[in-house]
Every structure is written in C-alpha cells, then in structure tokens.
Amino acid sequence: MFTKLRIKNFKAWGEQLWDPGIELAPVTLLLGTNSSGKTSLLQVPLLLGQTFGSTDRSLDLNLGGQKGDLLDLGGYEDVIHGHDGSLDMGFGLSIKDQEPGSKRPSVFTYTVQYRRAGTIPVVAELEYREAASIYAASRQSKGGYRLQAPGYEPEVIGGRPVARRTFQPERSLTLSADALAELGEAGSRVQDLALATTRQVLERVAYLGPLRESPERSYLWGRQTPGSLGPRGQRAVHALLASANSRKKCRDEQEGGRGWLVERVSEWLKRIGVADGLELERQGRSRYFEVVLTTRAQRANIVDVGFGVSQVLPMIVLAYFVPRGTVIIAEQPEIHLHPSAQVGLAELMVEVARERQVQFIVETHSEHLFRRLQFLIADGKTRPEDCRMYFAEPGDDGRAELRPLEVDPYGRIANWPDRFFGDAVGETERQMRAMVRRMKAQQSGGRRG
C-alpha cells in the first residue's frame, strides 16, 4: 500500500508537493477540471514501474516509446515542469509493505531525483529512508556517486568522501553491485528495501485507463489465465473464463476457485443496476465463448445491451481479480455509466478496500460517485481517514494546485471549492432569468395583439 506520494517539477507540478507530499488512503479520489494535473499524479507509480521493469539495467528513467511500454512521455524536456531542462525532477513513495511470512508490515520511504545529463535524465539522488536510517547514493559534480548508510564510513581522498562512477544506481531502484559490496551489511538492507519496492510498484499495481475495449460478440479463449487485464481491460472476459473453468473447487469463505470471480462480478452488476447476472456460454465445441447478460428475465449478448455494461465490467473484474494488497490505479471508471450506476462504484471501492485490502487511487469527474462516498462516510460505512479526496485546478502561475478536501465524520466538506462540479447554481439562475424574460416578451406580444 502507498501511504504518501511526492512529486517535484513533473509536468504541471512544481515543487509544492515535494515536501508535504500527498497523503493516500485505502480509497483516494482525484477530482478537478480538465488539464489540472490529475493524470500526472497517477503516472508517478506507473512511470517508476515501467523503469523498474526495463531490461536495460543502465537506464535511469524509462519515459517510454518502445513496444510494450505503458507510457510514452517523450523526452526529459517534455515532462520537466515548464520545459525547463535545468530543473531537477523527483518522485517519492511511502510504502507499507507486508513481506511474506512477516507478522508486521515494514514502513519506509523511497525517493529518487533526476537531472539532465546531455539529453537524457540521470539519477541525481536515490534514497531509502526507514525510521531514522537513511540509505542513499548522490551524484557529484564529476559524475561519481557518494554513498550514505548507517554504520558506513566512506574512504576519504583529498579531504572528501570518495565518490565513484561504479556506484551509479540501476534503473532508479537499487545500487550497483560495487556500491552494495562497499556498504557491506547495510548493502543487504538496501537490497531488501529495493525488493520490497519492486514488489509493491511492479507486482502490486494494476492500471485501468479511461478508454476500455469495445465488447465482442464472441471471445476466443486458449484456456490460459491472464497475468493482468491490460490497460483497456481487454482481458477481463478471459479472466472470467479462467474462473468459470478453473479446476480448483470453490470453498466457503475462501477466495478463488471455480466460478468465484464470475459470482462476484454478477453480484455487483446487479447491485449497480446494469444487469441481473452474467453467464459465459461456449459456442458448440469450439474455443469461442459468448458473454450473456440477463436483465428482467431477458437474455442478450453483451454487444446487444447498453455500452456502459462493457465499460464498467473491467473495473468490477479487476477489483476481485487482483491479489489482496494490490493498488488499483483507474481513470474515469464511471465512463458511459448512468448516474444511478455510478454511485455503485463508490460502494464497490469501499467494500473491496475493506474486505480485500485493495487500495484504489482514482481520477474521476463523477459528482454521483463523490456524493455516494459522502453518504457512506455519514452512514458510518467508511471513515474520512480511509477515504481521502483532492481537488486539482490550474494555478495563476501555470503550476497545478491540489486542495485536500476537509471531510468531517458526517461526510460534510468544510472547504468546498468554487464551481466544484460546474456552476449548477449559476445555470439554474440563468435558466430562471431566461424563462422570465421570454414570459414577459410573450405577454407583451399578446397585449399588443
């Protein structure tokens, strides 16, 4: 789980969120106007994960552009704030990690900063902080890296601690083999922290983008369980087929097993009001399957029902497909949904976060989803500290601004932003004025006649 995110000089964000950071909760909503920097916040763990997973160990930051990359952000001057290549850029994540077999989670902070060297970004500083212990590698003026760790006393040459190019960090994640050997016992702890960061950022983050795959009349399935649903949710049906045909028996009060995922998804489709159930039907003896939805005793192929069903399906599947402890990053999960169905997404996130310890970091424009979260807080189904909400907006100086919404135990917002969801009051006032103006005009015309 991520408990805090930090960002410096990345796209619309300057340095205002570097020191305080952004507190994250089991459910975190990012609201605000278009082009206000919300997506850039979501891209931080995705960009780091893309870098950690690179096969090029010498690459400091993988901004994308190759086949298989999730993000393609261009060059350093495309992503640095104000396109000012002289600035340093930085990211940070505070992580609560439950190591396999451990009784207590470890809590630590990972930060990395970059500066431009020629035309490419290089690590200026990599740091792991655990309680009062700091493990770091800092780039010096001649390109060497100086190390810091508890109990480590560096060699001093010419009155300065030694800095070597061979200590350069790898993939913004860990120290080089030479640096780890130099640190001795502290180097082992750096490896442990790097492994925990990899586990959380690379293996426990699932992303669902704002554009979903269109539904198909039939799906070819090769009897494989997908490793992920994909950024467009394109393998959601394959995950359902794997569940329906699993050899593992479904046991009470245990996750997984034959049909478990299909049952959870069917339940939520009914709860949010878009279908009464979902079935998977094989076409003869082929490898093709249909997704059939039932609604008020009527059965129809997913292609023949409202488009919103196919668009929300990946979000529901993802909530139960991912392992416990996963972080789901989603953009506009409410897309193409009727307002009455959008409120169900709030209930889905709150319940899954509580029952499966899945964290949701979501960008949304849905007033209905937001309002239902307020109700769930007021109703005691969740707490303000378990459901953080932020409002992003462009500032006058070109920097994005992020306002934490202050929510009390009854779901009330103390610092309601101007035109939070448009100008509903103003639109009503303008409608009334137009109505009065036309009625007067009609009355005047009638008298003249």
C-alpha distance (Angstrom), angle and dihedral (degrees) to the residues before:
residue distance angle dihedral
M1 . . .
F2 3.78 . .
T3 3.79 113.9 .
K4 3.80 98.5 177.8
L5 3.81 138.4 14.4
R6 3.80 125.3 -157.7
I7 3.78 128.5 -167.9
K8 3.80 134.2 179.2
N9 3.80 130.1 -171.4
F10 3.80 94.8 -18.8
K11 3.79 115.2 143.7
A12 3.83 109.5 -56.6
W13 3.82 93.3 -1.6
G14 3.79 120.4 90.6
E15 3.79 121.8 -178.3
Q16 3.82 98.4 -62.4
L17 3.82 93.7 102.7
W18 3.81 97.7 40.6
D19 3.80 101.4 88.0
P20 3.82 101.9 30.0
G21 3.79 96.4 33.7
I22 3.80 124.8 -168.3
E23 3.79 117.2 -72.4
L24 3.80 110.8 -133.1
A25 3.80 126.9 -156.8
P26 3.81 135.9 -170.5
V27 3.82 85.3 -85.2
T28 3.81 117.7 27.8
L29 3.80 122.8 176.9
L30 3.80 124.1 -161.9
L31 3.81 110.7 -159.3
G32 3.77 132.2 172.8
T33 3.76 148.0 94.9
N34 3.78 126.3 -41.5
S35 3.82 116.3 -80.8
S36 3.80 91.5 17.2
G37 3.83 97.2 125.8
K38 3.81 101.3 -97.5
T39 3.80 95.0 126.0
S40 3.81 91.5 48.5
L41 3.81 89.4 61.0
L42 3.80 90.9 52.9
Q43 3.79 90.7 49.5
V44 3.82 94.4 63.2
P45 3.83 98.4 80.9
L46 3.81 90.5 35.0
L47 3.80 92.3 54.1
L48 3.80 92.2 46.3
G49 3.80 91.0 48.5
Q50 3.80 90.2 50.0
T51 3.80 88.9 52.5
F52 3.80 95.1 45.5
G53 3.79 90.2 51.3
S54 3.79 95.4 50.5
T55 3.79 116.8 120.1
D56 3.82 89.4 -142.4
R57 3.81 105.5 87.1
S58 3.81 91.4 -170.3
L59 3.81 93.3 58.2
D60 3.79 111.1 106.0
L61 3.82 98.6 -169.9
N62 3.80 126.0 9.6
L63 3.80 105.3 -150.0
G64 3.80 90.1 175.8
G65 3.76 135.8 -124.8
Q66 3.80 98.1 140.7
K67 3.80 127.5 102.3
G68 3.78 110.0 -83.9
D69 3.80 95.9 25.9
L70 3.78 113.7 130.4
L71 3.82 93.8 -152.8
D72 3.79 130.1 39.8
L73 3.80 106.1 -170.5
G74 3.80 100.5 160.6
G75 3.80 120.7 -132.7
Y76 3.79 134.2 -24.9
E77 3.79 94.0 -88.2
D78 3.82 89.7 52.2
V79 3.81 92.5 60.0
I80 3.81 103.6 30.3
H81 3.79 113.6 101.0
G82 3.80 112.2 -92.1
H83 3.83 88.9 -0.1
D84 3.80 86.3 -86.9
G85 3.80 105.1 151.1
S86 3.80 92.2 -168.4
L87 3.81 91.6 70.4
D88 3.79 126.1 93.1
M89 3.80 117.7 -124.6
G90 3.78 125.4 -150.1
F91 3.80 145.1 -176.2
G92 3.77 131.7 -169.5
L93 3.80 137.9 -176.8
S94 3.77 129.4 -172.1
I95 3.78 106.9 -150.2
K96 3.79 134.1 -162.3
D97 3.79 104.2 -161.0
Q98 3.80 127.3 -173.2
E99 3.79 105.5 -155.4
P100 3.83 116.9 -150.7
G101 3.80 110.1 -88.4
S102 3.82 94.6 8.7
K103 3.81 122.1 124.3
R104 3.80 96.6 -152.6
P105 3.80 128.2 43.7
S106 3.78 119.4 -120.6
V107 3.80 117.1 -126.1
F108 3.79 120.0 -154.7
T109 3.79 142.3 145.1
Y110 3.79 127.0 -121.3
T111 3.81 120.1 -163.1
V112 3.78 132.8 171.9
Q113 3.78 130.5 -178.4
Y114 3.80 128.7 -166.0
R115 3.76 138.2 -161.0
R116 3.76 131.5 -174.5
A117 3.81 119.2 -96.4
G118 3.78 106.7 -174.9
T119 3.79 103.6 -44.2
I120 3.82 100.0 -26.8
P121 3.81 134.3 72.6
V122 3.81 117.6 -112.4
V123 3.79 129.6 -173.2
A124 3.80 110.2 -90.8
E125 3.80 92.9 179.6
L126 3.79 136.3 -1.9
E127 3.79 117.0 -167.7
Y128 3.79 138.7 177.2
R129 3.78 115.9 -168.9
E130 3.81 121.0 -167.8
A131 3.81 115.1 175.5
A132 3.83 103.3 -54.8
S133 3.82 94.4 -19.4
I134 3.81 120.5 101.9
Y135 3.80 125.3 -167.0
A136 3.79 112.7 -175.2
A137 3.79 147.8 156.0
S138 3.83 117.6 -156.8
R139 3.80 126.0 -168.4
Q140 3.81 115.0 -126.0
S141 3.79 129.9 -152.1
K142 3.81 95.3 -89.7
G143 3.80 95.2 47.9
G144 3.79 98.9 -97.0
Y145 3.82 123.0 124.6
R146 3.79 125.6 -126.5
L147 3.81 117.4 -149.5
Q148 3.79 131.2 -140.5
A149 3.81 128.3 -173.6
P150 3.81 139.8 140.8
G151 3.80 110.2 -77.5
Y152 3.80 93.1 6.4
E153 3.81 117.8 129.7
P154 3.79 111.3 -172.7
E155 3.76 124.1 -144.1
V156 3.80 111.6 -97.7
I157 3.80 119.4 -138.1
G158 3.79 120.9 178.5
G159 3.78 90.7 -6.6
R160 3.80 93.4 -56.5
P161 3.81 132.0 98.6
V162 3.78 110.2 -103.2
A163 3.81 118.8 -97.0
R164 3.80 119.7 -168.9
R165 3.80 133.8 -172.2
T166 3.79 88.6 -138.3
F167 3.82 88.4 66.8
Q168 3.83 91.0 66.7
P169 3.84 112.1 135.1
E170 3.79 119.2 -113.2
R171 3.84 122.1 -124.7
S172 3.83 90.7 -18.9
L173 3.79 87.3 -75.8
T174 3.77 115.7 85.0
L175 3.78 141.5 5.3
S176 3.77 124.8 -93.8
A177 3.79 121.1 -94.1
D178 3.83 89.4 -104.7
A179 3.82 91.6 52.2
L180 3.80 93.0 47.8
A181 3.80 91.0 50.0
E182 3.80 90.1 47.8
L183 3.81 91.3 54.6
G184 3.80 93.5 50.2
E185 3.82 111.5 -171.3
A186 3.80 91.6 6.9
G187 3.80 88.1 56.7
S188 3.81 89.6 63.2
R189 3.79 90.3 56.4
V190 3.81 90.5 50.1
Q191 3.80 88.4 54.6
D192 3.82 90.2 50.9
L193 3.81 92.0 50.8
A194 3.81 91.9 46.4
L195 3.80 89.6 50.9
A196 3.82 91.1 50.3
T197 3.82 90.3 48.8
T198 3.79 90.9 49.8
R199 3.78 90.5 48.5
Q200 3.81 92.6 52.5
V201 3.81 102.0 36.6
L202 3.80 101.2 33.9
E203 3.80 104.3 28.8
R204 3.82 103.4 28.5
V205 3.79 103.3 44.8
A206 3.80 120.2 92.2
Y207 3.80 120.7 -174.8
L208 3.80 129.9 -156.9
G209 3.78 115.5 -176.2
P210 3.82 129.7 -150.2
L211 3.82 94.2 -101.7
R212 3.81 115.7 68.0
E213 3.76 130.0 -164.9
S214 3.79 115.9 -93.6
P215 3.81 114.7 -112.3
E216 3.80 121.0 -99.9
R217 3.78 129.5 -144.2
S218 3.79 90.7 -130.1
Y219 3.80 134.7 9.6
L220 3.79 127.7 -143.3
W221 3.80 110.0 -138.3
G222 3.82 124.5 -172.5
R223 3.83 94.2 -165.3
Q224 3.80 93.5 -102.1
T225 3.79 126.6 132.1
P226 3.83 108.2 -129.8
G227 3.78 118.4 -124.1
S228 3.80 90.5 -140.1
L229 3.78 138.9 -0.1
G230 3.80 93.9 -120.2
P231 3.82 128.1 -122.2
R232 3.82 91.6 -76.6
G233 3.79 94.4 42.9
Q234 3.79 87.3 -112.7
R235 3.81 94.1 150.4
A236 3.82 97.7 46.3
V237 3.80 93.5 106.7
H238 3.81 90.9 47.2
A239 3.81 88.9 55.1
L240 3.82 89.1 52.3
L241 3.80 91.2 49.0
A242 3.80 90.7 50.6
S243 3.81 89.2 52.4
A244 3.80 94.3 47.5
N245 3.80 91.6 50.6
S246 3.80 99.5 38.2
R247 3.80 116.9 136.6
K248 3.79 90.2 -145.5
K249 3.78 114.5 97.2
C250 3.77 117.9 -122.2
R251 3.81 110.0 -118.7
D252 3.78 127.1 -164.1
E253 3.80 115.5 -93.8
Q254 3.81 91.5 6.6
E255 3.77 127.1 106.9
G256 3.76 121.2 -124.5
G257 3.75 131.4 22.9
R258 3.79 132.9 113.9
G259 3.79 111.3 -24.0
W260 3.81 96.6 -8.0
L261 3.81 94.8 121.4
V262 3.81 92.5 43.0
E263 3.81 90.7 53.0
R264 3.81 93.2 49.8
V265 3.80 91.8 49.2
S266 3.81 93.0 47.0
E267 3.80 90.2 51.2
W268 3.80 92.6 53.2
L269 3.80 94.7 44.4
K270 3.78 86.2 57.7
R271 3.81 94.3 43.8
I272 3.77 94.1 53.2
G273 3.79 90.4 44.8
V274 3.79 104.6 -119.1
A275 3.84 99.4 110.4
D276 3.80 139.9 -2.6
G277 3.78 93.6 -132.0
L278 3.79 148.6 -26.1
E279 3.79 130.3 -121.9
L280 3.80 132.9 -177.1
E281 3.79 114.7 -143.2
R282 3.79 125.3 -169.0
Q283 3.80 117.1 -136.0
G284 3.78 103.3 -126.5
R285 3.79 111.0 -64.1
S286 3.79 94.0 -35.1
R287 3.78 129.0 112.0
Y288 3.80 90.9 -110.3
F289 3.79 123.5 104.5
E290 3.80 135.3 -172.1
V291 3.78 126.3 -141.1
V292 3.80 106.2 -136.5
L293 3.79 122.2 -169.2
T294 3.78 124.8 -161.5
T295 3.80 120.6 -148.6
R296 3.81 123.4 171.4
A297 3.82 91.8 -19.0
Q298 3.81 91.3 -50.1
R299 3.81 120.4 118.7
A300 3.82 122.8 -152.5
N301 3.77 140.7 163.5
I302 3.81 112.6 -102.5
V303 3.81 89.1 -113.4
D304 3.80 90.7 59.7
V305 3.82 97.7 54.3
G306 3.79 131.2 69.7
F307 3.80 115.7 -52.3
G308 3.81 91.7 -125.9
V309 3.80 92.5 71.6
S310 3.80 93.1 62.2
Q311 3.80 90.4 45.5
V312 3.81 96.6 52.8
L313 3.80 94.5 39.7
P314 3.85 95.0 81.3
M315 3.82 91.6 52.8
I316 3.79 92.7 53.3
V317 3.80 93.2 43.6
L318 3.80 91.2 48.0
A319 3.82 92.7 52.8
Y320 3.82 90.6 62.0
F321 3.81 101.1 26.1
V322 3.81 96.9 62.8
P323 3.83 119.6 80.6
R324 3.78 119.1 -100.9
G325 3.79 112.7 -82.4
T326 3.82 94.6 32.8
V327 3.82 122.1 142.0
I328 3.81 112.1 -132.1
I329 3.80 114.7 -156.9
A330 3.80 110.8 -167.3
E331 3.78 135.5 174.5
Q332 3.79 119.1 -149.3
P333 3.82 98.6 -22.3
E334 3.81 88.1 177.3
I335 3.80 94.4 65.3
H336 3.85 114.2 139.8
L337 3.82 91.7 1.9
H338 3.79 125.9 130.2
P339 3.83 112.1 -116.4
S340 3.82 91.7 -110.1
A341 3.80 89.1 57.8
Q342 3.80 93.6 44.9
V343 3.79 91.3 64.8
G344 3.80 89.1 59.4
L345 3.80 90.6 63.0
A346 3.80 89.6 63.7
E347 3.80 90.1 54.3
L348 3.81 90.8 46.7
M349 3.80 93.0 54.3
V350 3.80 95.0 45.1
E351 3.81 93.9 48.3
V352 3.80 96.6 43.7
A353 3.82 91.7 45.7
R354 3.79 89.7 53.2
E355 3.81 98.8 40.9
R356 3.82 101.7 35.7
Q357 3.83 101.9 24.4
V358 3.81 89.1 -122.9
Q359 3.80 113.0 155.0
F360 3.81 120.7 -141.0
I361 3.81 123.2 -156.0
V362 3.78 105.1 180.0
E363 3.78 137.2 178.3
T364 3.79 111.0 -152.9
H365 3.79 143.8 165.2
S366 3.80 92.7 -165.6
E367 3.78 115.8 123.0
H368 3.81 88.7 -175.5
L369 3.80 94.1 56.4
F370 3.78 89.8 48.1
R371 3.81 93.2 47.7
R372 3.79 91.7 51.3
L373 3.81 90.2 53.2
Q374 3.80 87.8 53.9
F375 3.80 89.0 52.3
L376 3.82 92.9 47.7
I377 3.81 89.3 53.5
A378 3.81 91.8 48.0
D379 3.80 90.2 47.1
G380 3.80 92.2 52.5
K381 3.82 94.3 -115.7
T382 3.80 90.6 121.7
R383 3.81 138.0 4.5
P384 3.83 131.2 -120.5
E385 3.83 90.4 -115.4
D386 3.82 89.7 55.3
C387 3.77 93.6 49.6
R388 3.81 115.5 45.6
M389 3.80 121.8 -176.1
Y390 3.81 129.4 -166.0
F391 3.79 133.4 -171.9
A392 3.82 117.6 -147.7
E393 3.78 124.3 -162.4
P394 3.82 136.8 161.1
G395 3.79 114.3 -97.1
D396 3.79 127.4 -136.9
D397 3.83 91.7 -108.8
G398 3.82 94.2 55.5
R399 3.79 94.0 -100.2
A400 3.77 121.0 117.5
E401 3.79 117.3 -115.2
L402 3.80 126.1 -148.6
R403 3.78 121.3 -158.5
P404 3.82 119.8 -166.1
L405 3.78 108.2 -139.2
E406 3.79 111.8 -128.3
V407 3.80 106.9 -135.2
D408 3.80 121.9 -174.7
P409 3.85 124.8 -150.3
Y410 3.81 89.2 -90.0
G411 3.81 94.7 55.8
R412 3.80 95.3 -105.8
I413 3.82 119.1 145.3
A414 3.79 113.5 -133.0
N415 3.82 97.0 -170.6
W416 3.80 104.1 39.3
P417 3.85 109.1 -175.2
D418 3.78 120.9 -127.3
R419 3.80 112.4 -95.0
F420 3.79 89.7 0.9
F421 3.81 93.0 171.4
G422 3.77 98.6 14.0
D423 3.80 124.2 -73.7
A424 3.81 103.1 -56.7
V425 3.81 94.0 157.7
G426 3.79 91.7 47.8
E427 3.80 92.3 48.2
T428 3.82 90.7 51.4
E429 3.80 90.5 49.7
R430 3.81 92.1 49.3
Q431 3.81 90.4 48.1
M432 3.81 91.3 52.9
R433 3.81 92.6 48.1
A434 3.81 91.5 49.9
M435 3.80 90.8 48.2
V436 3.83 92.8 50.5
R437 3.81 91.0 46.0
R438 3.83 92.6 52.7
M439 3.79 93.5 44.1
K440 3.81 90.8 52.7
A441 3.78 90.7 47.4
Q442 3.81 91.5 50.6
Q443 3.81 91.6 48.2
S444 3.81 91.6 49.6
G445 3.78 90.7 49.7
G446 3.79 91.1 49.9
R447 3.81 92.7 52.6
R448 3.79 92.0 49.7
G449 3.78 90.1 51.8
